[in-house]
């Protein structure tokens, strides 16, 4: 060790804290981390009630507000705020907030960040030389190619996204 460096040892009297005191011996090769093999009792460090307010005080849960239109068969747009995205060949899907995007290009950029590493050359969605195509499931559960309708209509009607290889995509679109 460098002799110019200050050496510190853990103070055994304050071993439960992270306060260090300067070494009092001349041995510069030893640093006492205050680790021991003593047995800890369950009651020493943990109380029986870890949260005084209970688990409900950890997070404010949103309260569902009943809307009169929902009873008439009209579904809330918030249902599709986060939608699932799956890519063929990738076992784990992801969720994305379509309402945070402003266009197809910003959606393609975020999907590239999420799934682009799964391919050698990236996804390059909505580009001419791309090997992949993006499809979405609309409110009527029909799979349609993304980009066939204006962005606002797409954002309001998409319930699920799927990234497919273009050579397999013709089966879905027919």
trRosetta pair geometry for C-beta under 8 A, 3 or more apart (Angstrom, degrees):
i j d omega theta_ij theta_ji phi_ij phi_ji
1 5 6.1 -95 168 52 102 129
1 7 7.3 79 128 -84 155 109
1 28 5.4 -141 65 144 125 108
1 29 6.6 180 3 -98 116 55
2 5 4.6 91 76 -11 97 105
3 28 6.9 -47 -110 -127 65 172
6 22 6.6 -72 -178 -119 106 99
7 22 7.2 84 82 -160 62 69
7 23 4.4 -21 108 6 105 134
7 28 5.4 -147 -56 -137 152 73
7 31 6.9 -136 -164 -90 91 88
8 20 4.2 42 167 158 132 129
8 21 6.8 151 -156 79 86 24
8 22 6.0 -69 -108 -107 67 38
8 23 6.2 -155 -119 -33 13 82
8 31 7.0 37 75 -138 61 101
9 20 7.0 156 79 -162 24 89
9 21 6.5 -30 70 72 74 75
9 22 7.5 34 24 143 79 20
9 23 4.6 96 -16 -96 105 75
9 24 7.4 -74 33 7 135 74
9 30 7.9 23 -96 114 109 86
9 31 6.5 -162 -98 -151 62 52
9 32 4.5 39 -153 37 95 104
10 14 7.9 -130 174 79 81 79
10 15 6.4 75 144 -114 120 71
10 20 5.8 -65 -99 -113 54 76
10 21 7.7 82 -162 25 18 76
10 32 5.2 -117 32 105 87 89
10 33 6.1 57 -14 -171 135 18
10 34 3.6 -79 103 -40 155 114
11 14 4.7 33 88 36 115 96
11 15 7.3 -136 93 -61 59 58
11 19 6.2 -21 26 99 122 93
11 20 7.0 166 -12 -143 85 27
11 21 4.5 69 -64 1 105 119
11 34 8.0 5 58 -85 36 129
12 15 5.6 -1 -153 -54 43 110
12 32 7.8 -37 -63 135 89 144
12 34 6.8 177 -101 -118 57 93
14 17 4.7 -39 167 41 102 109
14 19 5.1 -14 116 55 146 114
15 34 4.5 178 -140 -167 93 123
15 36 7.8 19 177 -7 152 117
23 27 7.8 -116 171 66 139 67
23 28 7.6 149 79 -106 160 53
25 30 7.9 -1 75 59 129 117
27 30 5.2 17 122 19 118 108
40 44 5.5 -118 -170 46 84 141
40 45 6.6 -12 -177 -2 129 117
41 44 4.6 111 63 -27 82 103
42 46 6.3 -51 175 50 66 116
43 46 7.1 -98 -123 63 25 72
46 50 7.1 -32 -162 -85 90 94
47 50 6.5 155 67 -83 87 44
49 52 6.6 82 127 -96 117 44
51 54 5.9 153 103 -78 111 2
51 55 6.2 116 60 -72 151 46
51 57 6.4 178 164 59 120 110
51 58 6.6 -53 -134 -59 156 98
52 57 7.8 -36 79 54 65 157
53 56 7.2 -105 137 71 93 74
53 57 3.0 23 113 -9 130 162
53 58 8.0 172 83 -39 109 55
54 57 5.7 106 62 1 66 98
55 58 5.7 -32 -167 2 51 119
56 59 7.9 -95 -168 55 36 63
56 61 7.6 -65 -149 -5 81 114
66 70 7.1 -121 -164 45 65 127
67 70 4.8 94 71 -11 92 104
67 76 6.5 123 27 -82 144 108
68 71 6.3 -51 -168 25 44 110
68 72 7.6 33 144 -12 66 107
69 72 5.7 -63 -162 36 47 111
69 74 4.5 -44 158 68 100 127
70 74 6.3 -98 -96 78 35 70
70 75 6.6 58 -129 -117 83 37
70 76 6.0 -17 -88 -40 116 91
75 79 5.6 -33 160 7 113 149
76 79 5.2 123 76 -23 82 93
77 80 6.5 -68 -172 45 52 92
77 81 7.2 82 133 -62 72 80
77 156 6.4 -54 -127 -140 116 78
78 81 5.0 -11 -154 -29 53 119
80 83 5.5 14 -166 -69 78 108
80 98 7.2 -18 142 33 93 126
80 156 8.0 98 77 -171 136 31
80 158 6.6 153 173 87 133 59
80 159 5.3 -89 -113 -107 123 63
81 97 5.8 -9 159 -136 77 90
81 98 7.5 -153 -165 40 33 78
81 99 5.6 -42 -141 8 75 129
82 95 4.6 29 173 170 108 120
82 96 6.9 159 -150 75 67 23
82 97 5.3 -40 -91 -84 70 71
83 95 6.7 162 79 -150 22 75
83 96 6.4 -30 61 61 73 75
83 98 5.9 14 17 -22 118 114
83 158 6.0 -106 -6 125 175 96
83 159 6.0 180 -127 179 124 27
83 160 5.6 -153 179 -91 109 35
83 161 6.2 100 116 -9 117 91
84 93 5.1 28 -173 146 102 141
84 94 7.5 145 -154 81 58 33
84 95 5.7 -45 -94 -95 51 72
84 160 5.3 -8 63 -130 90 87
84 161 7.1 -160 100 37 49 71
85 93 6.0 167 79 -169 45 92
85 94 5.1 -20 59 66 101 82
85 95 7.0 155 10 -107 84 20
85 96 5.3 35 -22 -1 128 116
85 111 6.6 -145 -170 -115 154 101
85 114 7.0 67 90 108 143 155
85 115 7.6 -122 133 -36 122 131
85 160 7.8 167 -84 -172 38 60
85 161 4.3 -12 -110 73 79 112
85 162 7.5 -179 -157 -78 54 30
85 163 7.1 38 178 -17 96 100
86 90 7.1 -176 -170 73 64 97
86 93 4.2 -49 -86 -101 78 112
86 160 7.7 1 8 177 100 103
86 161 7.3 167 25 93 58 62
86 162 5.3 -11 67 -114 89 75
86 163 7.2 -153 102 26 44 75
87 90 4.2 40 72 22 100 125
87 93 7.8 156 9 -110 63 67
87 115 4.8 135 -44 -145 153 145
87 118 6.3 125 106 73 152 161
87 162 7.5 152 -92 -165 33 53
87 163 4.1 -15 -111 62 82 113
87 164 8.0 -172 -152 -66 55 36
88 162 7.4 58 -42 178 84 96
88 163 6.8 -128 8 94 76 66
88 164 5.2 63 -14 -118 130 62
88 165 6.3 -86 67 -8 139 84
88 168 6.9 -180 175 78 179 149
89 118 7.2 144 99 164 107 125
90 93 7.5 118 106 -80 103 47
90 115 6.6 -108 -29 -134 166 106
90 118 5.4 -43 -79 -131 122 156
94 114 5.3 -128 49 -168 165 136
94 115 7.6 -145 13 -55 131 95
96 101 8.0 25 157 -31 113 120
96 107 7.8 97 147 -144 146 84
96 110 6.4 124 -141 125 129 132
96 111 7.4 -34 -77 -77 161 79
96 114 7.3 -91 -75 -39 117 160
96 161 7.1 -15 41 24 126 141
97 100 4.2 66 99 -4 110 112
97 101 7.6 166 103 -14 66 81
98 101 5.7 -53 -164 27 46 113
98 107 7.0 13 -132 -106 76 120
98 154 7.8 -130 -177 126 135 85
98 155 4.9 178 140 -136 112 78
98 158 5.8 143 -87 69 169 128
99 155 6.1 111 -89 -178 56 119
101 106 4.5 168 -154 99 87 111
101 107 4.5 45 -156 -67 162 80
101 110 6.7 -111 -88 6 114 138
101 155 7.2 -160 69 -101 97 118
102 106 5.2 66 42 13 76 152
102 151 7.6 27 152 160 40 153
103 106 5.1 98 52 9 73 96
103 107 7.1 -131 100 -1 42 89
103 151 5.4 -71 -126 -102 52 154
104 107 5.5 -56 -150 39 35 115
104 108 6.2 38 152 -22 68 105
104 126 5.8 118 142 -79 119 159
104 146 6.7 149 -131 149 111 106
104 147 5.7 64 -125 -92 156 86
104 151 6.1 -129 -34 -96 79 101
104 154 7.6 41 -78 63 93 164
105 108 5.5 -49 -145 36 33 113
105 109 6.4 38 153 -23 63 103
105 126 7.0 -113 -90 76 62 151
106 109 5.5 -47 -147 33 35 115
106 110 6.6 32 155 -16 64 102
107 110 6.0 -57 -150 38 31 106
107 111 6.3 27 154 -14 66 109
107 125 8.0 -75 107 96 85 144
107 134 7.9 129 126 173 118 170
107 146 7.7 -123 109 174 146 146
108 111 5.8 -57 -144 41 31 109
108 112 6.2 39 153 -26 64 104
108 123 7.4 -157 -166 103 84 122
108 125 4.1 -151 -132 74 105 111
108 126 5.2 -91 -77 18 151 117
108 134 7.4 -127 -96 -25 84 149
109 112 5.6 -51 -150 31 30 116
109 113 6.8 31 151 -18 61 102
110 113 5.6 -50 -153 33 37 113
110 114 6.4 30 151 -15 66 107
111 114 5.5 -56 -144 41 36 110
111 115 5.8 -20 174 27 73 109
111 116 7.7 112 124 -43 59 86
111 123 6.3 -66 120 67 100 168
111 125 6.1 24 80 -3 133 148
111 134 7.1 78 101 -97 178 132
111 161 7.7 -113 -99 140 131 148
111 163 6.7 153 180 -71 131 133
112 115 7.1 -76 -122 59 18 71
112 116 4.1 37 -172 -55 63 128
112 122 6.1 22 -149 -170 102 108
112 123 5.2 -138 -101 40 73 113
112 124 7.6 69 -103 -58 119 33
112 125 7.0 -138 -59 11 91 100
113 116 6.5 10 -61 11 13 117
115 118 5.2 -38 -174 14 71 123
115 119 7.8 44 144 -5 81 98
115 123 6.1 61 94 -54 101 132
115 163 6.1 156 108 34 166 163
116 119 6.6 -72 -166 40 43 95
116 122 4.3 1 -159 -137 104 80
116 123 5.2 -97 -98 -3 75 93
119 122 5.9 -174 78 -59 111 6
119 123 6.4 129 26 -66 141 56
119 131 7.5 176 -158 64 147 125
119 132 7.5 -117 -56 -38 161 131
121 124 7.2 -28 127 -11 99 121
121 131 7.4 97 62 6 121 121
123 130 6.7 17 155 -149 54 117
123 132 4.9 -60 -154 53 78 146
123 163 6.6 -56 -133 -157 129 140
124 127 4.3 -65 166 43 97 132
124 129 6.7 -24 128 82 151 79
124 130 4.0 -160 98 -96 96 96
124 131 7.7 76 53 18 108 66
124 132 7.2 130 59 41 68 98
125 130 6.1 107 -96 -143 24 163
125 132 6.1 -57 -86 96 75 104
125 133 7.5 111 -134 -133 83 25
125 134 5.1 38 -149 -28 131 118
125 146 7.9 4 178 76 124 131
125 163 7.4 -86 -85 -124 122 108
126 130 7.3 62 35 -7 22 153
126 134 7.4 -27 -46 18 83 119
126 146 7.8 -77 -70 102 102 104
126 147 6.1 149 -109 -77 105 143
127 130 4.7 113 65 -37 83 106
130 133 7.3 132 109 -68 119 55
130 166 7.0 124 107 -40 79 128
131 165 5.9 -27 153 -143 90 80
131 166 5.9 -133 -174 11 40 104
131 167 7.8 -26 -165 -7 82 93
132 163 5.5 8 -178 -179 126 97
132 164 6.7 153 -153 81 74 33
132 165 6.1 -58 -100 -105 64 39
132 166 6.4 -141 -100 -34 10 82
133 145 6.4 -48 171 -133 120 102
133 146 7.9 167 169 34 74 89
133 163 7.5 163 80 -153 36 55
133 164 5.6 -24 61 66 85 85
133 165 7.8 34 16 137 83 13
133 166 5.0 101 -24 -93 107 75
133 169 4.4 27 48 -94 136 164
134 145 7.4 96 83 -163 57 63
134 146 4.1 -29 105 29 104 132
134 147 7.5 99 68 -15 104 101
134 161 6.4 -19 -168 -165 99 104
134 162 7.4 148 -157 78 52 45
134 163 5.7 -25 -100 -100 70 70
135 143 5.1 21 165 -177 128 99
135 144 6.6 159 -158 79 81 29
135 145 5.7 -55 -103 -102 74 43
135 146 6.3 -155 -106 -19 17 84
135 161 7.2 148 82 -158 48 54
135 162 4.8 -20 65 64 97 96
135 163 7.9 177 22 -84 73 24
135 164 6.3 16 1 6 116 116
135 169 6.9 173 -44 -144 121 104
135 172 5.9 -55 -85 127 169 144
135 173 7.4 -141 -105 -70 125 87
136 143 7.3 164 84 -147 28 58
136 144 6.0 -27 64 62 76 80
136 146 5.1 86 -15 -77 106 91
136 154 6.8 107 41 -159 164 94
136 157 7.9 104 127 103 129 84
136 158 4.2 -57 -173 -126 139 103
136 159 7.6 124 174 37 90 52
136 160 6.7 155 -158 80 61 49
136 161 5.3 -27 -101 -100 79 66
136 162 7.5 173 -85 19 32 74
137 141 5.9 -7 -175 -141 109 44
137 142 7.0 154 -150 72 62 29
137 143 5.6 -35 -91 -89 70 64
137 144 7.9 132 -107 16 24 74
137 158 7.2 94 61 -157 50 60
137 159 5.0 -63 93 64 95 93
137 160 4.1 17 30 49 117 100
137 161 7.9 -128 11 -62 76 27
137 162 7.6 65 -29 -10 92 108
138 141 7.3 -84 70 -14 61 13
138 142 5.3 -10 40 56 105 84
138 144 5.9 27 -27 8 113 122
138 157 4.7 -2 -145 153 90 112
138 158 6.7 -53 -100 -94 54 40
138 159 6.8 92 -171 6 12 97
139 157 5.2 -85 -20 -151 97 84
139 159 6.5 122 -87 -34 44 122
141 159 7.8 -43 -90 54 56 142
143 162 7.2 -26 -138 34 119 132
143 172 5.2 -72 117 174 146 104
143 173 7.3 -109 112 -86 101 49
144 148 5.7 -102 162 40 112 140
144 149 7.8 35 129 -10 145 108
144 173 7.7 73 -139 -121 36 82
145 148 5.2 99 76 -35 85 115
145 169 7.7 69 -97 172 103 126
145 173 5.9 12 -44 -104 102 125
146 154 6.6 78 -146 -147 80 138
146 158 7.8 27 -106 -99 101 133
146 161 7.3 20 -61 -131 136 99
147 154 7.9 23 -59 -82 24 151
149 153 4.4 -90 148 90 124 126
149 154 5.3 159 78 -58 101 83
149 157 7.6 13 75 41 157 135
150 153 5.0 84 64 13 81 106
150 154 7.0 -149 96 -8 38 92
151 154 5.5 -60 -149 38 31 113
151 155 6.1 28 158 -19 69 107
152 155 5.8 -54 -145 36 29 109
152 156 6.4 21 157 -13 63 110
153 156 5.9 -61 -147 41 29 107
153 157 6.1 -1 164 2 66 119
154 157 6.4 -79 -140 48 22 92
154 158 5.6 26 172 -35 68 113
155 158 6.6 -38 -121 19 21 109
158 161 6.6 22 180 -64 127 86
162 172 7.8 -147 93 -146 138 164
164 168 5.4 -119 174 85 109 102
164 169 4.6 138 99 -83 125 87
164 172 6.4 165 -12 4 171 146
165 168 4.7 68 68 18 93 104
165 169 6.8 -149 91 -30 43 88
166 169 5.1 -43 -138 14 37 124
167 170 7.7 -36 -172 4 30 102
168 171 6.1 -39 179 19 62 115
168 172 7.6 52 134 -11 75 103
169 172 5.6 -58 -160 37 52 110
169 173 6.1 35 152 -12 81 111
170 173 5.9 -63 -139 45 35 103
170 174 6.1 32 164 -24 69 112
171 174 6.5 -61 -145 31 22 106
